[in-house]
Amino acid sequence: MKIIELPNIINFVQLLNKFRDIERVIHSNGGDRWENDVEHSYQLTMLAWYIISSNNLDLDIDLVIKYALIHDLVEIYAGDTYIYSEDKELKESKKERESLSLTRLEMEFSEFPEIFELIKQYERRESRESKFVYALDKIEPVLNIYTNGGRTWREKNVTIEMLIKNKKEKVAEDSKMEKLFDDLIDLLRREEETLF
């Protein structure tokens, strides 16, 4: 019987704490702090599970949950890249920073190869499950900002046109999520004056 290694467990908990330290440019609803990557990943996971279960979608829920939990793990060392950042160098270096982060994570946690294979699968977006999570990941922040009255959009001078330009092609990875996004945009247009 294999012994569970306490030092490995402690190291992994420390890694997850670093994940919690990564801030995103989205206000925590009702608060004056930024949302973090753990909150985002958890909410994305629960939202995916809810949508799949309540709509009886033919997707591997276990795989979707895993993809949603790990989809931003590389940001531990790469940091989050704000979609509307004016820092061109930051945006252009995103893939390289995330690749280096993945390599570092693989070296630090070589005993957990499954998680790194899942990250690579998610990034390739070859399965319906990875496409679903990728598309929903683009919608989830919109839902959060909407339910917070558009606060982040107003503070960051984001327009509905910017939102569509940056997300429309990405949500098209999954037809059901594309339809959900279109419905959401219709709602945002009806409330545009107060949200943006």
Secondary structure, DSSP 8 states (H G I E B T S, - for coil): -----HHHHHHHHHHHHHHHT-EEEEE-TTSSSEEEHHHHHHHHHHHHHHHHHHTT--S-HHHHHHHHHHTTTTHHHH----TT-S-HHHHHTHHHHHHHHHHHHHHHTTT-HHHHHHHHHHHHT-SHHHHHHHHHHHHHHHHHHHHTTTHHHHHHT--HHHHHHHHHHHHTTSHHHHHHHHHHHHHHHHTHHHH-
